[in-house]
Amino acid sequence: LIDIGELRHVWRVSRFEFSVSMVAFAGVLLLGILKGVMVAVVISMLLLIRRAAHPHVAFLGRIPGTLNYSDIGRNPDNEAVPGALVFRVEASLLYFNVDHVRAAVWEKIRAAAAPPKLVVCDLSISPAVDLAGVRMLAALHKELQAAGIRLRLVAAHATARDILRAEGLEESVGYFGRRISVADVIDEFQG
């Protein structure tokens, strides 16, 4: 009934999933099969919601020799763009995580030796943006503008572009259609 080899594999691959499996195991032992599985499901859902509320905000740099950008934290050889801060939220921008995202961006700006002149938000892996997400981006734009920093958005998915445009964000931050990339915005900034 217990596959130790598989448990070791889950431990190596994902500590998160190992934790959930241990909760399910303990729940079944202590409460019985049905109640134990129900406890595991509830705990799993709470952990998933917690993870979604605190998504990874990746700060990007140019991959040497390319026009592509990726997470500097995972790839320290990436080249930071002088005067610019590029970030990517690795989740949808939703009402329960927008404060976390905004705080992460401001924390990075405050930690910089010199404040950036440009902040680029790459929405390429954010499949959805709700109204709270749009309003956070609009508020971030106003705060950055007051600090003399320009905000640009790039690579938003179709439904995200629709809501961003409906709230009038394109008029204030500039074009963010499907044909503009981080590299395009950075080239324009450096040019």
N, C-alpha and C positions, 0 to 999 in steps of 0.2 A: 504493500500500500504506500510505502514511502520510498521514493527513488533518490537516494543520497547523491548519486552522480549528477542527476538533473538539478538538484538543489545547489550543488557546488557550481554547476554551470550558470545557473541563474544568479548566484552570488557574484561570480566574475563579470557577468554581462550587465546586470542591472540591480544595483542595491535597492532601488525603489521597489521593483517587482519582488525581490527577495523578501523585503519587509512586509509587503502585502501577503505573500504566501505564508509567512510566519504568523501573521495575524489570523489568517484563515485556519492554519493548523492549530493554533492555540484555541481559537474560538470553537472549532469542532471538538477538540478534546474536552474543553470545559463546559460547553453549552449544548453539545449534540450537533448533528449534521446540519439540520435546517437553520437553527439559530446561529450556529457558528459561521455558516456561509453568508447569512444575512448580515452579520456583524462585519465580516470581511468585505462585503459589497459596499456597505455604508462607509467604512474606513477608506476603502479604495476611492470612492467618489469624493470624499472630503480631501484626500491627498491630491487627487487630480484637479479639484477646484483650487486648492492652494497653489499648485504648480502653475495653473493658468493665470492666477492672480499676480504671480511674480515671474513673468517670463524673462528669459535671457535677453538682455539688450546688448547686442554685439556692436562694438565700435570697430569700424572697418578701415583698412589700409589697402593700398594698391599691391597686388601680387606682382613681385618684380618681373619685369619683362613682358607684362600683359596690360590690358585695359580693364581687367577684372579686379574686384574688391572682395576681401573676405576678412573675417574676424582677426584683429591684431592679437587679442588675448590668446587665441589658439595657434596663431601663426606669427610669432614675433619678428620674423624676417620681412613681413609686409611693410610697405613704406607709408608712413603717415603723410598726409597732405598738409604742408605748412599753411596755417591760416584757416584751415577747414576741419570740421568735425563731421564725420560720416557715421551714422548709426542705423542699425536694422533691428527691429523688434521681431523676435522669433516666435510670434504668435499673432492672433488677431488682436486688434485694438478694441477692447470692450470696456464697458463701464467699470468693471471690477479690477482692471489692471492699469488704467490710464494714469493714475496717480503714481504708481510704481515706475512707469516708463518716464514720465515727466521728471520725477526726482532723479532717476539714473542719468538723464541727459544733463540736468543742471549740476549734478555732482561732478560729472566729467568736465563740464565747462569750468566750474570753480577750481578744479584740480589742475587745469592747464596752466603752464607757465605764462602764456599770453592768451587772452581770450580770442577765440576764433572770429573771423569775419563772416564765415559762412557755416551753416549747419545744414546737412543734407540728411533727410529721412528716407531711407530705402524701404519701401513697402512691398518689395517683391515676394516676401514669404509671409505676409500678413493677408490671409485670404479674405478677411472681413474687417470692416471698420464700422462700428455703430455710431449713433449720434454723439454719445459721450466721447468717443475717440476723436471724432471730427472737432468737437468743441475743445478738447484738450489740445489738438494741433493748432487750432485757431488762437487759443490762449497762449500757447508756446510761441507762436508767430509774433503776437503782440509784445510779449515779454522780451523776446530776442530783439525785436525791432527797437524797443525802448533802450536796449543795451548796445545798439549799433551793430547788431548781428542779423544777417539775412537767413531766412529759412527757405529751403527748397524741398519739394517732395518728388520722388521718382518711383517708377515701376509699380504704381498702384493697380490692383486687379480691377476688372470692369465694374463690378458692383461697388467696390470701394471708391473708384473714380466718380461713379454716379452720385453717391451721397456726399463726397467731398465737393463736387461741383454744385450740387443742390444747396449746400450751405454757403456757397460763394467763396470757397477757399482758393480756387484757381485765380480769381481776380486779385487776391492779396499776395499769394506766394509765387505766382507764375505758373506757366504751363507745366502739367505733370502727366501728360498723355502717355500712351503705351510706347511711343517711339523715343522717349528720353531716358537716358540711363545715368547712373552715378558718374561714369566716365565723361559723358556729355556735359554734365553740370560742372564737374571739376575742370574740364578743358576750358569751358566758358569762363570760369572763375580765374583760372591762371592766365588766360589769353588777354 
